[in-house]
């Protein structure tokens, strides 16, 4: 009973961390994928056959948001009917099938948050199969506070749903390993496994990587049938494989029917996404130039998405589990055979998914989201294997240090939770872009000419102008395309345009680290961009940094999308020394050769 109460409390905390200010952004939506998905939902109608007009992802999350919004509208209409006349009901009912952009955003985020909470429970159930109750609770607790999962839950994208289905597939794989070898009891699990796999691929095609776990489980189960020399063993095995294939196709067809109906649009989109993943030169992947697989994830993703404590301890526990799994693999005849197989499935699933995604040219944080809860699982499994023996040793030999030992364990656990608490402050405060905009409206005079950067989903300033002084929205904001500044065929044209804007500019906005951080690593390849930012930052352009809006977290060195979508640092510069176009040209030409 006590354990159940603790689990409920953990799930309640996880819910708070994921639903806290779910509609963050003060009415502005800064995530490009989320915007694309919401637009897809908002244009869907029954008349167009619920065509998504967007194929970078599958239709399942889009349909979840669409039908959730319709149900919510019907519920509102029902209460409206109770409180108003039937004639008013007829007038309003025609709008029921229209899903607004904001409704789409809300329900996309709702499903991200709710599946993220359920994932915490699945972590508990998975860990419970191989460790005791209290260590399963530890795994759930660490997962609840994992920053990367909290962030994914606040985005109306696919990451939380994929994580949920990855864990669900692992759970069914484990149940199959634990099950008896009779057809009736196992067939239900294989059907559920196949449907879960089909639905996950219907969310995002890269979920095909999940098949490693499924394939390994099937092979283990079929080998067990063969070893037991059951009657009709061959038929049994064929039927189970057929069940998985059919249920997978069924789940995929139901969740993303337009991938089959609109196969040409789907194929074109997937080919483009594959080219991007393999290194197609597009502006939003330049942070990955010159990066090293695995090293990039170790230095720019895991420490931020997990927190340093969970990352370091989790990595040690993974290595320990790998050693233990390989060692026990040669003793499968022992009583711990099932637990060893479960451990091997978890290890193979983790490392295969890590390898597949790490060797890609693009290395976005979101690609590794399904792995974040696995760290917590291995911490709990390793703790369950080591801590009891270590506790007995301390009690027997160093009883006077028992309190210190227990305190150290508690401190380690609490320190592992701190990153999640700190990360949640992002959603407890106004978005940095909104705060920066408020400063802009209060401090930058009307009529100012502002040089900013392109490729932001929403440009600053955003939000409503303060009541006074009036007219402060009358700015000329240039969203300059710095990405083309070093393009061979456009360099001279863009360079001349930049000099014109510098001469006119009263202020310069640097709305995130996206451009300068990605290009200043390669001064030979991007000489003009480097010359511009170096001269801006060291003051040679005659601009002074007058305001910086930054979150409580100092994590600009993380993978780009970790910061720019929900907590970018914004820098604002004011012209203090006016210069002519020729003078700006001389300053920049000191560093470049055109």
N, C-alpha and C positions, 0 to 999 in steps of 0.2 A: 504493500500500500504506500509506503514511504517513497519507494522508487517511482511509482506512478505519479505521485504528486510532484516529485522533482522533475519528471519528464514533462508534465503539463506546464510547470513553471518555465522550463527551458523553451518550450514551444511558444509560450506567451511572450517571453523576451525576444525570441526570434521574430515573432509577428510584429512586435513593436519596432524592432530595428529595420524591418523590411517595409512596413506600411507607414512608418513615420514620414509625414510630409510627402506622400506618394506623388502628389502633383506639384512637386518642386519646380522652380523656375519662374514663379509668378506669372504664369500664363504664357511663357515662352518655352519653346522646346528645341533644345540645342543638339540633340543626337541625330545625325543624318539618317541612320538606318531606322530609327524610331519614326522619324518624319516620313520616310518612304513607306513604311508599313502602315502608318496611320492614314496617309493619303490613299493607299490601296484599299483600306477598309472603307473609307469615306465615299469612295466612288463605286463601291459594290452595290448592285441592285439585283433583284430576282429577274428583272427584265434582261440584264446582260449575263445571266447565268452565273452570277457571283464570280465573274472573271476578275482575277486579281490585278491585271495590268502591271504586274511586278513579279519577277521570278528569281530574284537573288536568293530568296528563301521560299519554303513551301507554304501551303495555304492553311495549315492547321492553326497556327497562332492568329492568322487573319480571321479565320472563321470563328474561332473562340471569341475574339473581340466583337465581331459583327453580330453574332447571335446573342451574346451577353448584352450588348447595347439594345437590341430589339426587345429582349425579355424585360430589361429595365424600363424601356419605354412603355411596354404593355402594362407593367405593374403600375407605373405612374398614371397611365390612362385609366386603369381600374379605379384607383383612388380618386382620380379626377371625376369619374362617373358617379362615385358615391357622394361627392360634394357638389356636383353641378348638374345641370339639366342634360337630357339626352341630346338636344339640339347642339349644345356646345361640344358634346362628345363626337358627333358626326363631323363637326368642323375641324377638330384637332386630329382625328384618327388618320387622315391621309398622310400625315407627317411621320407615321410610325416607322415606315421602312427607310427613312432617311437617317443615316448615322453621321453625326457631325465629326469633324476632325478632332475636337477635344474629347468627345465620347470615345472615339477610337483610341486616343492616347491613354485615357483613363483605364479602359478595359485591357489594353495591351499590358499596361503596367500592373493592373490587378492580377492578371494571370501569371506574370513574372513573379510577383510577390508571393502569391498563394502556393505556387509550385516550389518556390524556394523554401517556404516554411515546411511543406510536406517532405522536402529533401532532407531537412534536419531529422525528421522522424525516420526516414529510410536509412539514414546513417546510423541511427540508434539500432534499428532492426538488423542491419547488416553486421554491425560490430557485435551485436548480441549473439550471433551464430558462432563466434570464435572467441569471445571474451565474456567475462562476468557482467552482471547488471551495472555495477558502478562504473566500470570502464566504458560500457556502452553509453552511459549518461555523460561521461567525460567527452566522448567523441561528439555527441550531440551538442554539448555546450560549446566546444571549440568551433564546430560548424556554424552554430548560431551567431558567433561573433567574428566570423571570417570576413574581412573587409571586401574582398572580391565578390563574395556572394551577396553582401548587402548592396553593393553598387549595382550588380546585375539585376537585382530585384527592383531597383528604382528605374530601370530602363525597360521600355516596352519593346524589347527585342527577343531574340530566340535563346539567349544563353541560359536563363533559369530553367526554361522548359527542357532544353537539351540535357542539362545537369540532372534534372528530375528523372528523365527517361534513362539516362546512363546508369543512375543508381537503381532505378526500377529493374532494368535489365540485369544488373549484377545481382540484385535480390532474387530474381527468378532463377538465375543461373545457380546461385547457392542453394535454393530450395530444391532444384533438380538434383544436385549433387547429394543432398541429404535425403532425397525421396527413395522409396522402394522401387524395384525394377519392374513392377507390373504396369501394364499398358494403361489401365483405367486411371490410376493415380498420377501417372506421369504425363499423360496426354493433355490434361487440363493445363499443366504448367507449361508445356511446350507451345500450346495455343496462345497462352497469355504472353509468353516470351516472344513469339512471332509477331503478335499484334503490337506489342510495345516497340519492337524493332521497326516495324512498318510505320508506326506513328512517328517515331523519332526521325526516320528518313524523310517523312512527310513534313517535318519541321525544317530540316536543313539537310542537304544531300551528304554533307561530310559526316553525318551520323553513320554512314556505312562503316566507318572505323569501329563502331561498336560490335561489328560482326566477329571480331577477334574473340571477344568474351563468349559470344554465342557459339561460334564454331568449336572452340576448345571444350565448352561444356557438352556439346553434342557428341564430340569424339569420346570424351570421358564416359559419358552415359552409354553410348553404343558399345564401347569396349567392355563395360561392365556386363552388359547383356550377353556379349559373346563369351566372356569368361565364365559366366554362370551356366552356359550351355542350356538355355531355356528352350522349351518347345516353341516352334514358330518364331525363333529369334530373328531370322532374316526378315520375315514379314513385319514383325514388331519394329525393327529398326527402320525399314522402308516407310512404314506408316507414320512414324514419328518425324522423320525428315520431311515427308510430304506435308504433315500438319504445320511444321514450322514455315515451309515455303509458302503454302496457301495462306496461312494467317498473316504472314509478312506482306504478301501482295495485297491482301484484303485491307490491312491497316494502312498501307501506303496509298492505295486507290481511294479510300474513304477520306484520308486526311489531305491529300493533294491531287484531286481529280484533274485539275487543269494542267498538271505536269504531263498527263497523258493526252488530254483533249487538245490542249494548245502546245503540242510537242515541239513545233518549230520555234515558237517564242521561248519556250523553256530551254531548248537546246542552245539557242543563240545566247541567252543569258548565262547559262552554265559555262559555255565555252569562254565567254568574256571573263567570268569569275575565276576560271582555271588559269587563264593567261595572267591575270592579276596576281594570283597566288604564286605563280611561277616566275614573276619578275617583270611583268609588263610595266613600262615606265609611265605611271600616272602620278599626279602631284601628291595624292594622299598616301603613297607608299614610300616616299623618299627617306623616311626615318630608318628604313631597313637597308639602305645602301651600305655596303661594307660591314654588315653585322655578321657575327659568327653564330651558327646554330648552337643551341643549348647554352652557350655562354650568355647570349642575349637574354634568354628566359631567366637564367640564374641571377643576372644582375639588374634587369629592368622590369621584370614581371613578378616573380614569386615573392621577393622581399616586401613588395608593396601590397600585392593582392592577398597575401597571407599574414603579413606582419613578420618581422625578423624572428621573433621567438618561435612561432609555429613553423616557419620555413626551416630554420636551423634544426630544431628538435625533430620536426617531421622528416627531414632528409636523413638524419641519423637513424631514425626509427625505420625508414624505408630500407636503408642499407642493412640494418639488423634483420629486418623481415626477409630481405632477399637472401641473406646468408642462411637464416633459419629455414626458409622455404626450400632452398637448394639442398641443404643438408638433410632435411626430412623427406625429400623427394625419393631418396634411396632407401627409405624405411617405410614404404606405404603399407606394409603388412601389419604395422603396429595399430594399437587402438585409436591413435590420433589420425588415422588415415583421412577421414572426412575433413577434419580441420586443416590438415596439410593441403588437401586439394582446394579448399576454399581460399587458403592463403595464396596458393599458386595462381588461381583465377584472378584474384585481386592484383597480384603483382604483374601478371602478363597483361591484364587490362590496362593498368596504369602505364607501364613502360611502352606498350605498343602505341597507345594514344599519344603519349608524350613524344615519341620518336616521329610518328607520322606528322604531327603538327609542328615540331621543332625544325624539321629539315626544309620546310617551306620557305620561300623568299619572304613572304609576309608573316609577321610574328605578333599579331595583335593579341592583347591580353584576353579578349573574349574567346579566342580559339582554345585556351587552356582552362576555361571556367569549369568544365566537368571534372577536372582533376583536383580542384581546390578541396572538396570535402574528403577526398581520399587521403590527404595528409592527416587529417584528424582521425580517420579510421586507423591508420597505421600507428599513430601516436598512442591511441587507446589500446590497440592490440599489443604493442611492445610494452606499454606500461603494465598491462595485465600479465605479461610474461615475466617481467623483471621486478616490478615494485613489491609484490608479496614476498619474494625471497629476500630482497634487500631490506624490507621492513623487519622480517624475522631476524636477519643478521644484526641489524642495529639494536633491536630489542634484547638480543642475547649478549652481544659483546660491548655495546656502547649505550646502555640504557639511559645514562645521564644526558646523552645528546639526542634523545628521542624527540624532545620538543623542537630542537633546532632542525632536525631532519624533517619533521612534519611541516615546520614553518617554511622550509626551503621548497618543498613540494607545492605548498599553497601559493607561495610567491611566484613560482614558475607558471602555475596555472593562471593566476591573476594577471601576470605580465603578458601572457598569451592573449588575454581578452582585451587588453588596453587598445590595440590598434583598431578593433571593431568599434569600440566606444568613441575613439577619436574620429574615426571616419564618419560616424553618424552625425557628427557636428556639421558636416557639409549640408545636410538636409534640415538641420535645426536652425540654420541661418539663411539669410537671403543669398541668392546666387551672386557670385562675385561680379558678374556682368550687370546685374541689376544694381548692386551697390556702386559700381563704377559709374553707371549711367546717372544715378542720383547725384554723384559728385560732379559729373559733367554738367548737368543741368543747373547746378548751383554755382559753378565756378567758371565755366567757359562762356564767354560773352556771345550774344547772338550775332549771327553773321560770320562766325569763325569758319575758316577754311581748314579742313582736317584731312590729313593723309593717313589712311588706315590700310588694312590688309584684306585681300579677298579670301574666298573659300571658307568663310564661316557660315554656318546654317542661318544664324541671326547675327546681324552686325550691331555693334554698339554705336550710339546709345539706344537703349530699349526702354520700354515702360512709358508711363504718362509723365508729362512735364509737370513740375510743381506749380501750385496756384500762382506763385509769384517768385521772381519777376516774370512778367509775360513775355512771350516771344522767344524764349531761349531755345526753341526747337529749330530755329531758322539757321541750321548749319549746312555747309556744303561738305559732305563726307565722301571722300574718294576711296573706294575699295580697290586698291591698286593690286594688279596681278604680279606679285613678285616672283611667282613660279616661272614666269616667262622671261624674266629679266636676263637670264643667261642662255636663253634658247638661241641657237646659232642663227636662225633666220629672222628672229624678232629682236635680238639684242640691241641693235642700234636704235630702233624705233622706241622700244620700251625704255631705254636709257634716256633718250631725249624727253620722253613723257615724264619720267621720274624727276628730271631737273626742273621741268616746268612746275610740277606739283610742289617740289621743295621750295621753289621761289615764292609760291603763293601761300604755302601752308603756315597757319598760325600754331597748329598743334599736330602732333603725330601720335597715333594710337598703335600700340603693339598688343593686340587682344589675346595673345597666347604665345607659348614658346614654339609653336608649330613650325614657323618658317625659319626663324634665326637658328634655333637649336639643330634643325635637320641639315641646314646648308652650310653653316660655319665650320662643320667638320671637314669640308672639302673645298678649301680656298682655291685650289687649282681648277676645279671643275665649275665652281660657281663664284668667279672672281668679283662680279659686280654686286651680287647679293652680299658677299663678305665685306666688300669695301663700304657699302651703305650702312650695314649694322655696326661695323667697327667704328665708323665715323659718328654714328648716332650715339652709341654707348659711351664713347670717350669724349663727347662734347664738341668735336670738330665741326659738326654740322650747325652748331649754334643753337641747339635745342637742349633744354635742361629737364631732367625727369622731375615732374612736380607732383605726381601721384602714383601710388602702386596699390592695387587692390589684390590681395592675396588671401587664400584660405588659411585656416589654422594649420593645415598639413603642409610640410615642406617636402613635396614629392615631385617637383618639376623634372627630375632626372629619370622618372619612371617612363615606361612606354607611353608614347604620346597620347593615345586615346584614354589612358587611365586618368589624365588630368583635364584634357581640353573639353570633354563633353559635359562635365558637371562641376569642376572647380579650377578653371584656368587662372593663372596669375596675369593681371592686366597692368600694363605700364603706359603712362601718359606723359608726353613730353611737350613742353611749351617753348616756342621760339623766343630766344633771348637776344640773339644777334642776327638780324636780317642780312642776307647775302644775295648776290645776283646769281643768275643761272650759270654764268661763266665761272663764278667763284665756287659754286657747288661742283661744277665739272672738274675744276682743278683739284679740289679736295679728294674727290673719288678717283681721279686719274692717278693720284699718288700711289694707289694700291693696285690699279688695273691697267691693262694695255688693250685699247680698243682698236 
